[in-house]
Amino acid sequence: MSEKKVALTTLGCKVNQYESAALEELFRRRGYQVVDFDSPADVYIINTCTVTHLGDRKSRQLIRRAGRTNPEAVVAVTGCYAQTAPDEVLNVEGVDLVVGAGHRAEIVDLVENVSKGRKVKAVEDIARCHDFEELPGESHQGRVRAFLKIQEGCENYCSYCIIPYARGPLRSRSPENVLAGVRNLVESGFKEVVLTGIHTGAYGRGNQDGVDLVGLLALLANVPGLVRLRLSSLEPNDITPDLLDLMAAGPPFCRHLHIPLQSGDDYILKRMRRRYDTNYFRRLLASVRDKLPEVGITTDIMVGFPGEEDEHFRNGCTFVKEMQFSALHVFKYSPRRGTPAAGFPDQVDPRVKEERSRKLIAVGHSLAQSFAARFLGRTASVLVEQPVDISEHLFSQVDQDLSGDAMNASGELFEGLTDNYVRVYFPAQDSLRGQLADVKVTELGGTGLKGRIIYK
């Protein structure tokens, strides 16, 4: 009997990517071969996102693509779109199974028990989910930075956000299981572990053991062999003096924080139901930089939120420049059915959103270059990731020592990250992938840096 094949595809955030890797591992343990999504397979899994309406549309497109590749395959849909609109997803032509957030650990059994065309919905009320769903976390083939999910759910209910309805209440992985997961990743050879969650800063809230995020990090700092520990997105209100003091102690903590701002205008922040204003944010970043010199601070910025006039946008641009972020993730507001902001009367024209997005992306490009330029002429510790095509990146000029015969002698052009989240490009051999290397920085490369490895 030939080995069954499963193909997975993922939309959305790093948490979704982590969960898809876990689902792959569940299928491998049951004897399935994981293949590319465009290849013939017996089962197709679409892990969906519903943060924007484009995510919903892409999900439907991927469902149809799976059906065209193999009309006889079982098509299962999971993720946030599946959780928030299960009946809508189940009615999409070709879908056989919809799996909610509370049943992903059972996905292989559900797939094997469904008949083609039968249409099964395994989705429960997310508000009733109060336990952290343990999924395998050791499936990271082909990656050099390991992600470990430690938290689930959000209860902030920002006016634009569908995530609390898709992910449910706060739940946290036990400290013992997080420790075991990090130890396993380190023993597997990973030099950097990224802790991730839906509201990562809320780790431990409601748990009986009393261990919060700072307590967990203090435990993880003592894991033998852990070189880098990075935190994913943290809400401004979750960054405490105790957290900064712990990070200031140095390795394994990376000098990088991703702190979502969403808007640099107080009127818009209030309408968004964000729990801070620009003065709070300004003071926070000052305290972060005081404790963590040369910290990289990245952020999310939304444009075109309902009621955002030109003046609000200009205020936001001015504030973003003042904060001197090291990188921006800019996205356009998308109304989500069931959220308060979707019913606001003063929706912004899509063409205005597009123009504001372009302007803010340009601001972000300039800020990233300015931050990266601080490290010119210095030696940076870089985690070697994967080879890149020079033509895909914004290099001002590819110098002689990164091309031609010299490149052939030194290896392919690779990329990697510093601990403060600056991307660096350099010639390297594939044997260095996943290792830390000292790179002498020679010049800017787009929003990152170029350099050459210093061999000891």
C-alpha positions as CSV (number, residue, x, y, z in Angstrom):
1,M,0.0,0.0,0.0
2,S,1.4,3.3,-1.0
3,E,2.1,6.1,1.5
4,K,-0.7,8.6,1.9
5,K,0.1,12.2,1.0
6,V,-1.0,15.4,2.7
7,A,-0.4,18.9,1.6
8,L,-0.8,22.0,3.8
9,T,-0.9,25.7,3.1
10,T,-1.0,28.6,5.5
11,L,-2.3,32.1,5.5
12,G,-1.6,34.8,8.1
13,C,0.6,35.2,11.2
14,K,3.5,33.4,12.7
15,V,1.1,31.6,15.1
16,N,-0.7,30.1,12.1
17,Q,2.7,29.0,10.6
18,Y,3.6,27.4,13.9
19,E,0.3,25.6,14.1
20,S,0.6,24.3,10.5
21,A,4.1,22.9,11.3
22,A,2.4,21.1,14.3
23,L,-0.3,19.7,12.0
24,E,2.3,18.4,9.6
25,E,4.0,16.6,12.4
26,L,0.6,15.0,13.5
27,F,0.2,13.6,9.9
28,R,3.8,12.4,9.8
29,R,3.4,10.5,13.0
30,R,0.5,8.7,11.3
31,G,2.5,7.7,8.3
32,Y,1.7,10.5,5.9
33,Q,4.1,12.0,3.5
34,V,3.9,15.8,3.5
35,V,4.1,17.2,-0.1
36,D,3.9,20.6,-1.7
37,F,0.4,22.1,-1.9
38,D,0.5,22.2,-5.7
39,S,1.3,18.5,-5.8
40,P,-1.2,15.6,-6.0
41,A,-2.2,14.6,-2.5
42,D,-4.8,12.5,-0.7
43,V,-5.6,15.3,1.8
44,Y,-5.3,19.1,1.5
45,I,-5.3,21.3,4.7
46,I,-5.9,25.0,4.4
47,N,-5.0,26.9,7.5
48,T,-6.8,30.2,7.1
49,C,-6.6,33.7,8.3
50,T,-9.5,36.2,8.7
51,V,-7.8,39.3,9.9
52,T,-8.7,41.0,6.5
53,H,-11.3,40.2,3.9
54,L,-8.4,39.4,1.5
55,G,-7.5,36.5,3.9
56,D,-11.0,35.1,3.4
57,R,-10.8,35.4,-0.3
58,K,-7.4,33.8,-0.6
59,S,-8.7,30.9,1.6
60,R,-11.5,30.3,-0.9
61,Q,-9.1,30.4,-3.8
62,L,-6.8,27.9,-2.2
63,I,-9.8,25.6,-1.5
64,R,-10.7,25.7,-5.2
65,R,-7.0,25.1,-6.2
66,A,-6.9,21.9,-4.1
67,G,-10.0,20.7,-5.7
68,R,-8.6,21.2,-9.2
69,T,-5.3,19.4,-8.3
70,N,-7.1,16.3,-7.1
71,P,-10.9,16.3,-7.2
72,E,-11.0,13.0,-5.1
73,A,-8.9,14.4,-2.2
74,V,-10.3,15.3,1.2
75,V,-10.2,19.0,1.7
76,A,-10.1,20.2,5.3
77,V,-10.1,23.9,6.4
78,T,-9.0,25.1,9.8
79,G,-7.7,28.4,11.2
80,C,-9.4,31.7,12.1
81,Y,-11.7,31.9,9.1
82,A,-13.0,28.3,9.8
83,Q,-13.6,29.2,13.4
84,T,-15.5,32.5,12.9
85,A,-17.5,31.5,9.8
86,P,-17.7,27.6,9.8
87,D,-21.0,27.4,7.9
88,E,-19.8,29.8,5.2
89,V,-16.6,27.8,4.8
90,L,-18.4,24.4,4.7
91,N,-20.6,25.7,1.9
92,V,-17.6,26.5,-0.3
93,E,-17.5,24.0,-3.1
94,G,-15.0,21.2,-2.5
95,V,-14.8,21.5,1.3
96,D,-15.3,18.3,3.2
97,L,-14.3,19.1,6.7
98,V,-14.1,22.3,8.8
99,V,-12.0,22.0,12.0
100,G,-12.2,24.6,14.7
101,A,-9.6,25.7,17.2
102,G,-10.6,23.1,19.8
103,H,-10.2,20.1,17.5
104,R,-6.9,20.5,15.7
105,A,-5.2,17.9,17.8
106,E,-7.8,15.4,16.4
107,I,-7.4,16.5,12.8
108,V,-5.9,13.2,11.5
109,D,-8.8,11.1,12.9
110,L,-11.3,13.6,11.6
111,V,-9.8,13.5,8.1
112,E,-9.7,9.7,8.1
113,N,-13.3,9.4,9.2
114,V,-14.8,11.8,6.7
115,S,-16.1,10.6,3.4
116,K,-15.6,12.7,0.3
117,G,-18.6,15.1,-0.2
118,R,-20.1,14.3,3.2
119,K,-19.3,17.8,4.7
120,V,-18.5,17.6,8.4
121,K,-18.2,20.5,10.8
122,A,-16.0,20.0,14.0
123,V,-16.3,23.5,15.5
124,E,-17.3,24.5,19.0
125,D,-18.0,27.8,20.7
126,I,-14.5,29.3,21.1
127,A,-15.7,31.1,24.3
128,R,-15.9,27.7,26.0
129,C,-12.2,26.8,25.3
130,H,-10.3,27.3,28.6
131,D,-7.4,24.8,28.2
132,F,-4.3,25.4,26.2
133,E,-4.3,23.0,23.2
134,E,-1.1,21.0,23.2
135,L,0.2,20.4,19.7
136,P,3.6,18.9,18.8
137,G,6.2,21.7,18.6
138,E,9.3,19.9,17.3
139,S,8.4,20.0,13.5
140,H,10.7,22.7,12.1
141,Q,12.3,21.1,9.0
142,G,14.3,23.5,6.9
143,R,14.2,26.3,9.5
144,V,17.0,27.8,11.6
145,R,14.9,29.8,14.0
146,A,12.4,27.8,16.0
147,F,9.0,29.1,17.1
148,L,7.3,27.9,20.2
149,K,3.7,28.8,21.0
150,I,3.2,29.6,24.7
151,Q,-0.1,31.3,24.8
152,E,-3.5,31.4,23.1
153,G,-6.5,33.8,23.0
154,C,-7.1,37.5,23.5
155,E,-9.6,39.5,25.5
156,N,-8.7,43.1,24.5
157,Y,-11.6,43.5,22.0
158,C,-10.1,46.3,20.0
159,S,-12.9,47.8,17.8
160,Y,-11.4,46.6,14.5
161,C,-10.2,43.1,15.5
162,I,-11.8,39.7,14.9
163,I,-9.2,37.8,16.7
164,P,-10.9,37.5,20.2
165,Y,-13.9,35.9,18.4
166,A,-11.6,33.5,16.4
167,R,-9.1,32.6,19.2
168,G,-11.2,32.8,22.3
169,P,-10.2,33.5,26.0
170,L,-6.7,33.6,27.4
171,R,-5.0,30.2,27.9
172,S,-1.3,29.5,28.5
173,R,0.9,26.6,28.1
174,S,2.3,25.2,31.4
175,P,5.8,26.4,32.4
176,E,6.9,22.8,32.5
177,N,5.8,22.2,29.0
178,V,7.4,25.4,27.7
179,L,10.7,24.5,29.4
180,A,10.6,21.0,27.9
181,G,9.8,22.5,24.5
182,V,12.8,24.9,24.6
183,R,15.1,22.2,25.9
184,N,14.1,19.9,23.0
185,L,14.7,22.7,20.4
186,V,18.1,23.5,21.8
187,E,19.0,19.8,21.9
188,S,17.9,19.6,18.2
189,G,20.5,22.3,17.4
190,F,18.5,25.5,17.2
191,K,20.4,28.6,18.3
192,E,17.4,30.9,18.5
193,V,13.9,30.2,19.9
194,V,11.1,32.7,19.4
195,L,8.2,32.6,21.9
196,T,4.9,33.4,20.3
197,G,1.2,33.6,21.0
198,I,-1.9,35.6,20.3
199,H,-1.4,37.9,23.3
200,T,2.0,36.8,24.4
201,G,2.3,39.4,27.1
202,A,-0.7,37.9,28.9
203,Y,1.1,34.6,29.5
204,G,0.1,33.0,32.8
205,R,-3.0,35.1,33.5
206,G,-5.5,32.9,35.1
207,N,-3.1,30.0,35.6
208,Q,-3.0,28.4,39.0
209,D,0.8,28.2,39.2
210,G,1.2,32.0,39.3
211,V,4.0,32.1,36.7
212,D,3.7,35.1,34.5
213,L,5.8,36.0,31.4
214,V,8.7,37.5,33.4
215,G,8.7,34.4,35.7
216,L,8.7,32.1,32.6
217,L,11.6,34.0,31.0
218,A,13.6,33.8,34.2
219,L,13.2,30.0,34.0
220,L,14.1,29.8,30.3
221,A,17.2,32.0,30.7
222,N,18.9,29.0,32.5
223,V,18.3,26.4,29.8
224,P,21.8,25.1,28.9
225,G,22.9,25.9,25.4
226,L,20.1,28.4,24.6
227,V,21.9,31.2,22.7
228,R,19.0,33.5,21.7
229,L,15.6,33.9,23.1
230,R,13.3,36.3,21.2
231,L,9.8,37.5,22.1
232,S,7.1,38.0,19.5
233,S,4.7,40.9,19.6
234,L,4.0,42.4,23.0
235,E,1.3,44.9,23.7
236,P,2.6,48.3,25.1
237,N,0.8,47.7,28.4
238,D,2.5,44.4,28.9
239,I,6.1,45.7,28.9
240,T,7.0,46.2,32.5
241,P,10.1,47.4,34.3
242,D,10.7,43.9,35.6
243,L,10.6,42.6,32.0
244,L,13.1,45.2,30.8
245,D,15.4,44.5,33.8
246,L,15.4,40.9,32.9
247,M,16.2,41.5,29.2
248,A,18.9,44.0,30.2
249,A,20.8,41.2,31.8
250,G,21.9,40.2,28.3
251,P,22.0,36.9,26.5
252,P,20.0,34.8,25.8
253,F,17.5,37.7,25.4
254,C,17.5,39.4,22.1
255,R,17.7,43.2,22.0
256,H,14.4,43.4,20.0
257,L,10.8,44.1,20.8
258,H,7.9,44.2,18.5
259,I,5.4,46.7,20.0
260,P,2.2,47.4,18.0
261,L,1.3,51.1,17.8
262,Q,-1.5,50.8,15.3
263,S,-1.9,54.6,15.1
264,G,0.1,57.6,16.1
265,D,-3.0,59.8,16.6
266,D,-4.8,59.8,20.0
267,Y,-8.3,60.3,18.5
268,I,-7.8,57.2,16.3
269,L,-6.3,55.2,19.1
270,K,-9.3,55.9,21.3
271,R,-11.7,54.8,18.5
272,M,-9.7,51.7,18.1
273,R,-10.1,50.9,21.8
274,R,-6.4,50.7,22.3
275,R,-5.4,50.9,25.9
276,Y,-2.8,53.7,25.7
277,D,-2.2,57.1,24.1
278,T,0.8,58.5,22.3
279,N,2.3,60.0,25.6
280,Y,2.2,56.6,27.2
281,F,3.9,55.1,24.2
282,R,6.5,57.8,24.0
283,R,7.5,57.3,27.7
284,L,7.5,53.5,27.2
285,L,10.0,53.6,24.3
286,A,12.2,56.0,26.2
287,S,12.3,53.5,29.1
288,V,13.0,50.6,26.8
289,R,15.9,52.4,25.1
290,D,17.3,53.4,28.5
291,K,17.4,49.8,29.6
292,L,18.3,48.2,26.3
293,P,20.8,50.3,24.3
294,E,20.7,49.6,20.5
295,V,17.4,47.7,20.9
296,G,15.5,47.2,17.7
297,I,11.9,48.3,18.1
298,T,9.5,47.2,15.3
299,T,5.8,48.0,15.1
300,D,2.5,47.5,13.3
301,I,0.7,50.6,11.8
302,M,-2.8,50.6,10.4
303,V,-3.9,53.2,7.8
304,G,-7.4,54.1,6.8
305,F,-9.2,53.3,10.0
306,P,-12.8,54.7,10.0
307,G,-12.7,58.4,10.7
308,E,-9.0,58.8,9.9
309,E,-8.8,62.3,8.2
310,D,-5.7,63.7,6.6
311,E,-4.8,65.5,9.9
312,H,-4.9,62.2,11.8
313,F,-2.7,60.6,9.2
314,R,-0.2,63.4,9.3
315,N,-0.1,63.2,13.1
316,G,0.6,59.5,12.9
317,C,3.4,60.0,10.4
318,T,5.0,62.6,12.6
319,F,4.8,60.4,15.6
320,V,6.2,57.4,13.8
321,K,9.2,59.4,12.7
322,E,9.7,60.7,16.3
323,M,9.6,57.1,17.7
324,Q,12.5,56.1,15.3
325,F,11.3,52.5,14.8
326,S,13.7,50.1,13.3
327,A,11.0,48.7,11.0
328,L,7.3,49.1,10.2
329,H,4.6,46.6,9.2
330,V,2.1,48.8,7.4
331,F,-1.4,47.4,6.6
332,K,-4.7,48.9,5.4
333,Y,-7.8,48.7,7.6
334,S,-10.2,46.0,6.5
335,P,-13.7,45.9,8.0
336,R,-14.5,42.6,9.7
337,R,-18.1,41.5,10.1
338,G,-19.0,41.4,13.8
339,T,-16.6,44.0,15.0
340,P,-17.7,47.5,16.1
341,A,-15.5,49.4,13.6
342,A,-17.2,47.6,10.6
343,G,-20.4,49.5,11.5
344,F,-18.7,52.9,11.8
345,P,-20.3,55.3,9.2
346,D,-17.1,57.2,8.2
347,Q,-15.2,54.5,6.3
348,V,-12.2,55.6,4.3
349,D,-12.0,55.4,0.5
350,P,-9.8,52.4,-0.6
351,R,-7.8,54.8,-2.9
352,V,-7.0,57.0,0.1
353,K,-5.9,53.9,2.1
354,E,-3.6,52.8,-0.7
355,E,-2.0,56.2,-1.0
356,R,-1.5,56.5,2.8
357,S,-0.1,53.0,2.8
358,R,2.5,53.9,0.2
359,K,3.6,57.0,2.1
360,L,4.0,55.2,5.4
361,I,5.9,52.3,3.8
362,A,8.3,54.9,2.4
363,V,8.7,56.3,5.9
364,G,9.4,52.8,7.3
365,H,12.0,52.2,4.6
366,S,13.8,55.3,5.6
367,L,13.6,54.5,9.3
368,A,15.0,51.0,8.7
369,Q,17.9,52.3,6.7
370,S,18.7,54.8,9.5
371,F,18.7,52.1,12.1
372,A,20.8,49.7,10.1
373,A,23.3,52.5,9.3
374,R,24.3,52.7,12.9
375,F,26.2,49.4,12.6
376,L,28.3,50.2,9.5
377,G,31.9,49.3,10.1
378,R,31.1,47.1,13.1
379,T,31.1,43.4,13.6
380,A,27.7,41.8,14.1
381,S,26.7,38.4,15.4
382,V,24.4,37.0,12.7
383,L,22.3,33.8,12.6
384,V,22.9,32.3,9.2
385,E,19.5,31.5,7.6
386,Q,19.2,30.8,3.8
387,P,20.7,31.8,0.4
388,V,19.1,34.7,-1.4
389,D,19.0,36.0,-4.9
390,I,20.8,39.4,-5.1
391,S,18.2,40.6,-7.7
392,E,15.4,40.2,-5.1
393,H,16.9,42.8,-2.7
394,L,17.4,46.5,-2.8
395,F,21.2,46.8,-3.0
396,S,22.6,50.2,-4.0
397,Q,25.4,48.4,-5.8
398,V,26.7,44.8,-5.7
399,D,30.4,45.3,-5.1
400,Q,33.1,43.1,-6.6
401,D,33.6,41.1,-3.4
402,L,30.0,39.9,-3.5
403,S,29.9,38.9,-7.1
404,G,31.8,37.1,-9.8
405,D,34.8,34.9,-9.0
406,A,35.1,36.1,-5.4
407,M,31.5,35.1,-4.8
408,N,32.1,31.6,-6.3
409,A,35.1,31.2,-4.0
410,S,33.2,32.3,-0.9
411,G,29.9,30.6,-1.4
412,E,26.3,31.7,-2.2
413,L,24.9,35.0,-0.9
414,F,23.2,34.2,2.4
415,E,21.0,36.3,4.7
416,G,20.6,36.3,8.5
417,L,19.4,38.3,11.5
418,T,21.3,40.1,14.2
419,D,19.8,39.8,17.7
420,N,18.3,43.3,17.3
421,Y,16.5,42.2,14.1
422,V,18.6,43.8,11.3
423,R,18.9,41.6,8.2
424,V,22.4,41.1,7.0
425,Y,23.6,39.7,3.6
426,F,27.0,38.0,3.2
427,P,28.8,35.2,1.2
428,A,28.7,31.9,3.0
429,Q,28.9,28.1,2.6
430,D,25.7,26.1,3.2
431,S,27.5,24.3,6.1
432,L,27.0,27.5,8.1
433,R,23.3,27.5,7.9
434,G,21.8,27.6,11.4
435,Q,25.0,28.7,13.0
436,L,26.0,32.1,14.5
437,A,28.7,33.9,12.5
438,D,30.6,37.2,13.1
439,V,30.0,39.4,10.1
440,K,32.1,42.5,9.4
441,V,29.5,45.1,8.1
442,T,30.7,47.0,5.1
443,E,27.7,48.8,3.6
444,L,24.0,49.2,3.5
445,G,21.9,46.7,1.5
446,G,18.4,48.1,1.1
447,T,16.9,48.2,4.6
448,G,19.6,45.8,5.8
449,L,23.4,45.5,5.8
450,K,26.0,43.8,3.7
451,G,29.2,42.3,5.0
452,R,31.7,39.4,5.1
453,I,32.1,36.7,7.6
454,I,35.2,36.9,9.9
455,Y,36.6,33.4,10.1
456,K,38.4,32.6,13.3
